[in-house]
Amino acid sequence: MTVVKIIELVGSSRISTDDAAQQALKQAQDSIRNIRAVDIVSTGIRGENLDEYRAHVRVAFLVEGKEVN
């Protein structure tokens, strides 16, 4: 049986919303193994000068554990 866990992250970038999503994924890859999917939930622009792109993403990864027969 496979179990997948989903977490939500917000990445930011001064370049683009796509880069903000990539930044979130890069950070997740530093501490999470077996990432299987990344879904972009929403994007936006923030900051006092509206110069910070953001991407709200859901990261799905396999939960590791003992196999049960």
MOBELKA-V639279 format. One record per residue. N is the residue number from 1. PSI is psi in radians with two decimals (none if undefined). Layout:
N_PSI / N_PSI
//
This chain:
1_2.40 / 2_2.36 / 3_2.31 / 4_2.35 / 5_2.54 / 6_2.27 / 7_2.76 / 8_2.39 / 9_2.76 / 10_2.08 / 11_2.71 / 12_2.72 / 13_2.69 / 14_-0.02 / 15_-0.98 / 16_2.95 / 17_-0.60 / 18_-0.74 / 19_-0.62 / 20_-0.73 / 21_-0.71 / 22_-0.67 / 23_-0.71 / 24_-0.77 / 25_-0.77 / 26_-0.76 / 27_-0.73 / 28_-0.69 / 29_-0.35 / 30_-0.48 / 31_-0.09 / 32_2.29 / 33_2.89 / 34_0.67 / 35_2.25 / 36_-0.38 / 37_2.63 / 38_2.13 / 39_2.29 / 40_2.06 / 41_-0.82 / 42_2.85 / 43_2.80 / 44_3.09 / 45_2.35 / 46_3.14 / 47_2.79 / 48_-0.68 / 49_0.26 / 50_0.84 / 51_0.27 / 52_2.03 / 53_2.50 / 54_2.63 / 55_2.14 / 56_2.07 / 57_2.70 / 58_2.22 / 59_2.17 / 60_2.31 / 61_2.72 / 62_2.41 / 63_2.23 / 64_2.55 / 65_-3.05 / 66_2.51 / 67_2.37 / 68_2.22 / 69_none
//
